[in-house]
Amino acid sequence: MRRLFLTALILSLLTAVFTGCSKRAEEPPVELPPEPEIIVPAEMTDSQAAAHNAGISPSDVNLVQLTQPAVGSQMAVIRTNHGDIEVMLYPRFAPNAVENFTAHARSGYYTGLDFDKVMRNFIIEGGDSGGGGESIFGDERSRHEYSLNLWNFRGAVGMADLDGGFGSRFYIVHAPFVDADTLSAMEAANYPEKVIDAYRELGGVPGFDWQNTVFGMVTEESIQTVDAIARLPQNPDGSTDEFVLIQSIEIVTVDVSPQGDGEDDPG
């Protein structure tokens, strides 16, 4: 299997710090579809990483976040006191993270919690009452799930890191741009061209890739709600004087295929 190596050069350019501020272990782990293996070996040099990344086939990278959802796809509707946020979910590529999130949503776990970290041009984050929250799984199935098909583009929804895994805390990427130095470093490291182009067009936080599990994407119609929340007056610690309440999260099924559907069964 091919392996995607992240370079020390890119990690040094991405200076933003992100930290996320067990119950059904008897169930067997869900097997992910075969993909190139992703690891981040510290001993790799930039040139070695670039040489290996050059071998990643474009066919290995299917940017499902940029396609229209198929009928039957799962969607989460996050209802807040600042408007609704619709999120397409990708159980095919992050099955445990999606199951964890949807189980918490259906049980009412998130109801009454807030987005307690609001950082304009970066992320909004919440979903726990302190300490990262709880996963519905034991440690084994709470480990991060990485996929060449899911990236931290603007609008991406991911599980916050909790000691190399996830609890209940999640974030939504607000960053509307990626700086030129980071894009140049990604090009030098031979990142897949379609990924670089998407970051250049959409924005996002490439430094979160392979650090946190991406499991969803805010719909184009809902990104304005994320923008409105991110524009609230902020304190230096990322808190806001105006409370951003999660009133409920509803899990629904897409029952109408949008016009111009790009891919079959993207989730």
Secondary structure as UniProt FT lines:
FT   STRAND          3..4
FT   HELIX           8..13
FT   TURN            25..26
FT   STRAND          37..38
FT   TURN            42..43
FT   HELIX           46..53
FT   TURN            54..55
FT   HELIX           58..60
FT   HELIX           64..66
FT   TURN            71..72
FT   STRAND          74..80
FT   TURN            81..82
FT   STRAND          83..89
FT   TURN            91..93
FT   HELIX           95..107
FT   TURN            108..112
FT   STRAND          117..119
FT   TURN            120..122
FT   STRAND          123..126
FT   TURN            131..132
FT   HELIX           139..142
FT   TURN            148..149
FT   TURN            154..155
FT   STRAND          156..159
FT   TURN            163..164
FT   STRAND          170..173
FT   HELIX           180..188
FT   TURN            189..190
FT   HELIX           193..202
FT   HELIX           206..208
FT   TURN            209..211
FT   STRAND          213..218
FT   TURN            220..222
FT   HELIX           223..230
FT   TURN            236..237
FT   STRAND          245..253
FT   TURN            259..260
//
